[in-house]
């Protein structure tokens, strides 16, 4: 799980620093970071639920 967290943090830092991604941007403004955020949220929820079952 730590590796996944580090990977997500690295993507966020690189996207913000080098690609001009903004936190809280809508899908219409910046679709790539929005889609990545949704995918990461789905993975996090799935991992959490699998650990509890």
C-alpha positions as CSV (number, residue, x, y, z in Angstrom):
1,X,0.0,0.0,0.0
2,X,2.9,2.4,0.7
3,X,4.1,2.0,-2.9
4,X,0.7,2.9,-4.2
5,X,0.6,6.0,-2.0
6,X,4.1,7.1,-3.1
7,X,3.1,6.6,-6.8
8,X,0.0,8.7,-6.4
9,X,1.9,11.5,-4.6
10,X,4.6,11.4,-7.3
11,X,2.0,11.7,-10.1
12,X,0.3,14.6,-8.3
13,X,3.6,16.5,-7.7
14,X,4.8,16.0,-11.3
15,X,1.4,16.9,-12.7
16,X,1.2,20.1,-10.6
17,X,4.8,21.2,-11.1
18,X,5.5,20.4,-14.7
19,X,2.1,20.0,-16.4
20,X,0.2,22.9,-14.8
21,X,-2.5,20.8,-13.3
22,X,-4.7,22.6,-10.7
23,X,-6.4,21.0,-7.7
24,X,-10.1,21.3,-7.9
25,X,-10.3,21.8,-11.6
26,X,-13.4,20.5,-13.3
27,X,-13.5,17.9,-16.1
28,X,-14.2,20.6,-18.7
29,X,-11.1,22.6,-17.6
30,X,-8.6,19.8,-17.2
31,X,-9.9,16.3,-18.1
32,X,-6.7,14.3,-17.5
33,X,-6.1,15.1,-13.8
34,X,-9.8,14.8,-13.2
35,X,-9.9,11.3,-14.7
36,X,-6.7,10.2,-12.9
37,X,-8.2,11.5,-9.6
38,X,-11.4,9.5,-10.2
39,X,-9.5,6.3,-11.0
40,X,-7.3,6.7,-8.0
41,X,-10.3,7.2,-5.8
42,X,-12.0,4.1,-7.2
43,X,-8.8,2.0,-6.5
44,X,-8.5,3.4,-3.0
45,X,-12.2,2.6,-2.2
46,X,-11.8,-0.9,-3.7
47,X,-8.6,-1.7,-1.7
48,X,-10.2,-0.4,1.5
49,X,-13.4,-2.5,1.0
50,X,-11.4,-5.6,0.1
51,X,-9.4,-5.2,3.3
52,X,-12.6,-5.1,5.4
53,X,-14.3,-8.1,3.8
